[in-house]
């Protein structure tokens, strides 16, 4: 048994209070992210009054997305110093304050500061803390817990636009924004449910029992040290006349000073690496995971943005577009509620599920791009909506599966930063391709290409490690045969 309570392995209960943690995580994501699809509806009148055109709107949303993702830089250090309950509470409160302050917006700069920066940073660290909490309380049922927590958010995204429409008619933008900020305070309640997982009491009591023994051992070691000092002092007095040459002493002092300076520099760099767990970047599997999932995230966010425009371009009415989007959301929710439980019972790895479902989503979307209105189009929407739900549930879980629970806060934070970098770098490129080609169809194929890149790199990794495993097994069999 290890002496430090911090080193005690915490076993995920896979239930109990964990389901309240799941509820808290759902409240956080539901309260802070369900407003995203309604941005245009909610802010339309204000943007027109402030003469903010499409470019300005894009900047506001891009800054929001970037801040949410780049807040990952602070997730690891914050969760090492404070509990995920405290970090989620602070993040939720900050996001709600940002939303309430946005009700008084009178310029584009004000909107960026209150809505994009304050709200984005608070949302980023709150959602990351909730995800770490879920991973702490669940192991075998982790997929099921994440699926349940995300299903509520998707349902809210379907209902919130209707609620926003009603509130705007009664209270206008500023009144509606205050109400939005008030209901977002449910995230603070959710944060309060993220109770830290307690360690075993037996270990604490055992440590208390061992404390008297440790004190006795310490006193004995102090006594032996005093004797050594006295002995060394006597020998030093006896050999005073045999000191080494002064020049040699000076050289030794210089070498020691240089070594101390190197140690200070190394310690400083080491502290930075330890704080942010930058040694994760040396892990090729982890790098492959975050790059692949970031590419999928870019494809997913851009497809979600362009889908209404694509459907309109092939001749669909607004009612038909709304029906297709609602149908996709419904099948998405259905997948999040049913598939994780099934996959957890079958023991499938989260990365394997993401790997297979993501390529099927990409192929389905490319097939969708080549279709026009009709029954086939509806069937494809149902299929890719269902597969999308399975993929998004396992997107973050693919990251948690390739690192230890201790390093998960930093691993997830680096992943968020990776998403931010890829979105900032590649989303404008996809937009440029759309403007240059004047074709949403080509754009959708480009997004599928990003998913294919992920599929190929992950396939190469799986094949390589699978080959090594088989080779090791063959060598062990040969060794056993030789011994026999």
C-alpha positions in Angstrom: 0.0 0.0 0.0 1.4 3.4 -1.0 1.8 6.0 1.7 0.3 8.9 -0.2 -3.5 9.1 -0.5 -3.1 11.0 -3.8 -1.5 7.9 -5.3 -4.4 5.7 -4.5 -6.2 4.4 -7.5 -9.7 5.7 -7.7 -12.1 3.1 -9.0 -15.0 4.4 -11.2 -18.3 3.4 -9.6 -20.1 3.2 -13.0 -23.3 4.4 -11.3 -24.5 5.7 -8.0 -23.7 9.4 -7.8 -22.3 9.1 -11.2 -25.7 9.4 -12.7 -26.1 12.8 -11.0 -22.8 13.8 -12.5 -24.2 12.7 -15.8 -27.2 15.0 -15.2 -24.9 17.8 -14.2 -22.9 17.4 -17.3 -26.0 17.4 -19.4 -27.3 20.6 -17.7 -24.0 22.3 -18.4 -23.8 21.5 -22.1 -27.6 22.0 -22.6 -27.5 25.4 -21.0 -24.4 26.7 -22.6 -24.4 25.2 -26.2 -28.1 24.9 -27.1 -28.2 28.6 -28.2 -25.6 28.1 -31.0 -28.0 27.1 -33.8 -30.3 30.1 -32.9 -27.6 32.8 -33.2 -28.9 34.2 -36.5 -32.5 34.2 -35.3 -31.7 35.8 -31.9 -29.2 38.4 -33.1 -30.7 39.3 -36.5 -32.4 42.5 -35.5 -29.5 43.7 -33.4 -27.0 43.1 -36.2 -29.2 45.0 -38.6 -29.5 47.9 -36.2 -25.7 48.0 -35.7 -25.1 47.7 -39.5 -23.0 44.5 -39.0 -22.9 42.6 -42.2 -22.2 38.9 -42.9 -18.4 39.4 -42.5 -18.9 40.8 -39.0 -21.2 38.0 -38.1 -18.7 35.5 -39.2 -16.0 37.2 -37.1 -18.2 37.0 -34.0 -18.9 33.3 -34.5 -15.3 32.5 -35.4 -13.9 34.2 -32.3 -16.5 32.3 -30.2 -15.5 29.0 -31.6 -11.7 29.8 -31.3 -12.0 30.9 -27.7 -14.1 27.8 -26.7 -11.4 25.6 -28.2 -8.3 27.6 -27.2 -9.6 27.7 -23.6 -8.2 24.1 -23.5 -4.8 25.6 -22.8 -6.0 26.4 -19.3 -8.0 23.3 -18.6 -5.1 21.1 -17.6 -3.4 23.6 -15.2 -6.8 24.6 -13.7 -7.9 21.0 -13.0 -4.6 20.2 -11.4 -5.0 23.1 -9.0 -8.8 23.0 -8.4 -11.5 20.3 -8.5 -13.6 19.9 -11.7 -16.6 21.1 -9.6 -15.0 24.5 -8.9 -13.7 25.0 -12.5 -17.1 24.1 -14.0 -18.8 26.4 -11.5 -16.5 29.3 -12.4 -16.8 28.6 -16.1 -20.6 28.3 -16.0 -20.9 31.6 -14.0 -18.6 33.4 -16.4 -20.5 32.3 -19.4 -23.9 33.3 -17.9 -22.5 36.8 -17.0 -21.3 37.1 -20.6 -24.8 36.3 -22.0 -26.4 38.8 -19.6 -24.0 41.5 -20.5 -24.7 40.8 -24.2 -28.2 42.1 -23.6 -26.8 45.6 -23.5 -24.6 45.3 -26.6 -24.3 48.5 -28.6 -21.3 47.7 -30.9 -19.5 44.8 -32.6 -16.6 45.1 -30.2 -19.0 44.8 -27.3 -20.5 41.6 -28.8 -17.1 40.1 -29.3 -16.0 40.8 -25.7 -19.2 39.7 -23.9 -20.6 37.0 -26.1 -17.5 35.5 -27.9 -14.7 36.0 -25.3 -16.3 35.9 -21.9 -19.0 33.4 -22.9 -16.6 31.3 -25.0 -14.0 31.0 -22.4 -16.5 30.1 -19.6 -18.2 27.6 -21.9 -14.9 25.9 -22.9 -13.6 25.2 -19.4 -17.0 24.3 -18.0 -17.7 21.7 -20.7 -14.2 20.3 -20.4 -14.5 19.9 -16.6 -17.9 18.1 -17.0 -16.3 15.7 -19.5 -13.4 14.9 -17.1 -15.9 14.4 -14.3 -17.9 11.9 -16.4 -14.7 10.0 -17.2 -13.8 9.8 -13.5 -17.2 8.3 -12.5 -17.7 5.9 -15.4 -15.5 3.3 -17.0 -17.5 0.4 -18.5 -20.6 2.5 -18.9 -18.7 5.6 -20.1 -20.2 5.6 -23.6 -23.7 5.3 -22.2 -23.1 8.2 -19.8 -21.7 10.5 -22.5 -24.5 9.5 -24.9 -27.2 10.4 -22.3 -25.5 13.7 -21.4 -25.2 14.7 -25.1 -28.8 13.6 -26.1 -30.3 16.4 -24.0 -28.3 19.0 -25.8 -29.4 17.8 -29.2 -33.0 17.8 -28.1 -32.6 21.3 -26.8 -31.1 22.5 -30.1 -34.4 21.3 -31.7 -36.7 23.1 -29.2 -34.7 26.3 -28.4 -35.2 28.0 -31.8 -39.0 27.8 -31.3 -38.7 29.2 -27.8 -36.5 32.1 -29.0 -39.0 32.9 -31.7 -41.8 33.3 -29.1 -39.7 35.2 -26.6 -38.6 37.7 -29.3 -42.2 38.5 -30.1 -42.9 39.3 -26.4 -39.7 40.8 -25.1 -37.5 41.9 -28.0 -33.8 41.2 -28.2 -32.6 42.7 -24.9 -35.4 41.1 -22.8 -34.9 37.7 -24.5 -31.1 37.8 -23.9 -31.6 38.4 -20.2 -34.0 35.4 -20.1 -31.4 33.3 -22.0 -28.7 34.3 -19.5 -31.1 33.3 -16.7 -31.9 29.9 -18.0 -28.2 29.4 -18.7 -27.7 29.6 -14.9 -28.9 25.9 -14.9 -25.3 25.2 -15.8 -24.3 26.5 -12.4 -26.7 24.0 -10.8 -25.2 21.3 -13.0 -21.7 22.2 -11.9 -22.7 21.8 -8.2 -23.6 18.1 -9.0 -20.0 17.4 -10.1 -19.0 16.1 -6.7 -15.3 14.8 -6.7 -14.9 11.0 -6.4 -13.7 10.2 -2.9 -10.8 7.9 -2.1 -11.1 4.9 0.1 -11.3 5.6 3.9 -9.2 2.5 4.7 -6.2 4.1 3.1 -6.5 7.3 5.1 -6.8 5.4 8.3 -3.8 3.2 7.4 -1.8 6.4 6.8 -2.7 7.7 10.2 -1.6 4.5 11.9 1.7 4.7 10.1 2.4 8.3 11.2 4.0 7.4 14.6 6.3 4.9 13.0 7.4 7.5 10.4 8.1 10.0 13.2 10.3 7.5 15.1 12.2 6.7 11.9 12.7 10.4 11.2 14.2 11.0 14.7 16.6 8.0 14.3 17.7 9.3 10.9 18.4 12.8 12.5 20.5 11.2 15.2 22.6 9.3 12.8 23.1 12.4 10.7 24.4 14.3 13.8 26.9 11.6 14.4 28.1 11.7 10.8 28.6 15.5 10.9 30.7 15.2 14.1 32.8 12.5 12.6 33.3 14.5 9.4 34.2 17.6 11.4 36.9 15.6 13.3 38.4 14.2 10.1 38.4 17.6 8.5 40.4 19.1 11.4 42.9 16.2 11.2 43.4 16.7 7.5 43.5 20.5 7.3 47.1 20.5 6.0 46.2 18.3 3.1 43.9 20.6 1.2 44.0 20.5 -2.6 45.5 23.2 -4.8 43.6 26.6 -4.8 43.3 26.7 -8.6 41.7 23.2 -8.7 39.2 24.4 -6.0 38.2 27.4 -8.1 37.6 25.1 -11.1 35.4 22.8 -9.1 33.4 25.8 -7.8 32.8 27.0 -11.4 31.7 23.5 -12.6 29.3 23.3 -9.6 27.8 26.7 -10.4 27.3 25.8 -14.0 25.6 22.6 -13.1 23.3 24.5 -10.7 22.3 27.0 -13.4 21.6 24.1 -15.8 19.4 22.5 -13.1 17.5 25.8 -12.6 16.8 26.0 -16.4 15.9 22.4 -16.6 13.6 22.8 -13.6 11.9 25.7 -15.2 11.3 23.9 -18.5 10.3 20.8 -16.6 7.7 22.7 -14.6 6.1 24.0 -17.9 6.1 20.5 -19.3 4.6 19.1 -16.1 2.0 21.8 -15.8 0.7 21.3 -19.4 1.7 17.6 -19.7 3.5 18.4 -22.9 5.1 14.9 -22.9 1.8 13.8 -24.4 3.0 15.3 -27.7 5.7 12.6 -27.8 3.0 9.9 -27.9 2.5 9.2 -31.6 -0.8 7.4 -31.0 -2.2 10.4 -29.1 -1.1 12.8 -31.9 -2.7 10.6 -34.5 -6.0 10.6 -32.4 -6.2 14.4 -31.9 -5.2 15.2 -35.5 -7.8 12.7 -36.9 -10.6 13.9 -34.6 -9.8 17.5 -35.3 -10.1 16.9 -39.1 -13.5 15.2 -38.5 -14.5 18.2 -36.3 -13.7 20.6 -39.2 -15.7 18.5 -41.6 -18.6 18.2 -39.2 -18.9 21.9 -38.3 -18.7 23.0 -41.9 -21.2 20.5 -43.1 -23.7 21.5 -40.4 -23.2 25.1 -41.4 -23.7 24.5 -45.2 -26.5 21.9 -45.1 -29.4 24.4 -45.2 -27.8 26.3 -48.1 -27.1 23.1 -50.0 -30.7 21.9 -49.6 -32.0 25.2 -50.7 -29.7 25.1 -53.8 -31.2 21.9 -55.0 -34.7 23.4 -54.9 -36.1 22.6 -51.5 -38.5 25.0 -49.7 -37.8 26.3 -46.2 -40.4 23.8 -44.8 -38.7 20.9 -46.5 -35.3 22.0 -45.3 -36.6 22.3 -41.7 -38.1 18.8 -42.0 -34.8 17.3 -43.2 -32.9 19.0 -40.3 -35.4 17.9 -37.7 -35.3 14.4 -39.1 -31.5 14.3 -38.8 -31.6 15.6 -35.3 -34.2 13.0 -34.3 -32.1 10.1 -35.6 -29.1 11.7 -34.0 -30.8 11.7 -30.5 -32.0 8.1 -31.1 -28.4 6.9 -31.8 -27.0 8.7 -28.7 -29.6 7.0 -26.5 -29.4 3.5 -27.8 -26.0 2.8 -29.4 -23.7 3.6 -26.4 -25.5 1.1 -24.2 -25.2 -1.6 -26.8 -21.5 -0.9 -27.6 -20.6 -0.8 -23.9 -22.2 -4.2 -23.3 -20.4 -5.7 -26.4 -17.1 -4.2 -25.2 -16.2 -2.4 -28.4 -13.4 0.2 -28.3 -14.5 3.8 -28.7 -11.9 4.5 -31.3 -13.0 1.5 -33.4 -16.6 2.7 -33.3 -15.6 6.3 -34.3 -13.2 4.9 -37.0 -15.9 2.8 -38.7 -18.9 5.2 -38.3 -17.0 8.3 -39.4 -16.0 6.9 -42.8 -19.6 5.7 -43.3 -20.8 9.3 -42.5 -18.4 10.7 -45.1 -19.5 8.3 -47.8 -23.2 9.0 -46.9 -22.7 12.7 -47.2 -20.9 12.4 -50.6 -23.8 10.2 -51.8 -26.2 12.9 -50.5 -24.3 15.5 -52.5 -25.0 13.6 -55.7 -28.8 13.3 -55.1 -31.7 15.6 -55.7 -35.1 15.7 -54.0 -36.8 12.4 -53.5 -37.3 9.4 -51.1 -33.7 8.4 -51.5 -32.6 11.7 -50.1 -34.8 11.3 -47.0 -33.4 7.7 -46.5 -29.8 9.0 -46.7 -30.6 11.7 -44.2 -32.0 9.2 -41.7 -28.9 6.9 -42.1 -26.2 9.6 -41.8 -28.1 11.3 -38.9 -28.0 8.0 -37.0 -24.3 7.4 -37.8 -23.5 11.0 -36.9 -24.9 10.5 -33.4 -22.7 7.4 -32.9 -19.7 9.3 -34.2 -20.1 12.4 -32.1 -20.6 10.3 -28.9 -17.2 8.7 -29.4 -15.4 11.8 -30.7 -14.2 12.9 -27.2 -14.1 9.4 -25.8 -11.5 8.5 -28.5 -9.2 11.0 -26.8 -9.9 9.7 -23.2 -9.3 6.1 -24.4 -5.7 6.8 -25.4 -4.4 8.4 -22.2 -4.5 7.8 -18.4 -7.2 9.4 -16.2 -4.5 11.4 -14.5 -3.5 13.1 -17.7 -7.0 13.4 -19.2 -7.5 17.1 -18.3 -4.3 18.1 -20.2 -5.0 15.6 -23.0 -8.5 17.0 -23.5 -7.2 20.6 -23.3 -4.6 20.0 -25.9 -7.3 18.3 -28.1 -9.4 21.4 -27.8 -6.5 23.6 -28.9 -5.9 21.3 -31.8 -9.5 21.6 -32.9 -9.2 25.4 -32.7 -6.1 25.5 -34.8 -7.6 23.2 -37.5 -10.8 25.2 -37.6 -9.0 28.5 -37.9 -6.7 27.1 -40.6 -9.1 25.0 -42.7 -12.6 26.5 -42.4 -11.7 29.6 -44.4 -10.1 27.3 -47.1 -13.4 25.4 -47.4 -15.3 28.7 -47.7 -12.9 29.8 -50.4 -13.4 26.5 -52.3 -17.2 27.1 -52.1 -16.9 30.7 -53.4 -14.4 29.8 -56.2 -16.3 26.7 -57.5 -19.8 28.1 -56.7 -20.7 24.5 -55.8 -21.8 23.1 -52.4 -21.5 19.6 -53.9 -17.7 20.0 -54.3 -17.4 21.4 -50.8 -19.1 18.4 -49.3 -16.7 16.1 -51.2 -13.8 18.1 -49.8 -15.2 17.5 -46.3 -15.4 13.8 -47.0 -11.8 13.9 -48.1 -10.8 15.2 -44.6 -12.6 12.2 -43.0 -10.9 9.8 -45.5 -7.5 11.2 -44.3 -8.4 10.3 -40.7 -9.6 6.9 -41.8 -6.3 6.2 -43.7 -4.0 7.4 -40.9 -5.9 5.4 -38.2 -6.0 2.3 -40.5 -2.2 2.6 -40.9 -1.7 2.8 -37.1 -4.1 -0.1 -36.4 -2.3 -2.2 -39.0 1.2 -1.4 -37.7 0.4 -2.3 -34.1 -1.6 -5.3 -35.1 1.3 -6.6 -37.1 3.7 -6.0 -34.2 1.3 -7.9 -31.9 1.1 -10.9 -34.2 4.8 -10.9 -34.6 5.4 -10.8 -30.9 2.9 -13.7 -30.4 4.7 -15.8 -33.1 8.1 -15.2 -31.4 6.7 -16.2 -28.0 5.2 -19.4 -29.5 8.6 -20.3 -31.1 10.4 -19.6 -27.8 7.9 -21.9 -25.9 8.4 -24.6 -28.6 12.2 -24.3 -28.3 12.1 -24.6 -24.5 9.9 -27.7 -24.6 
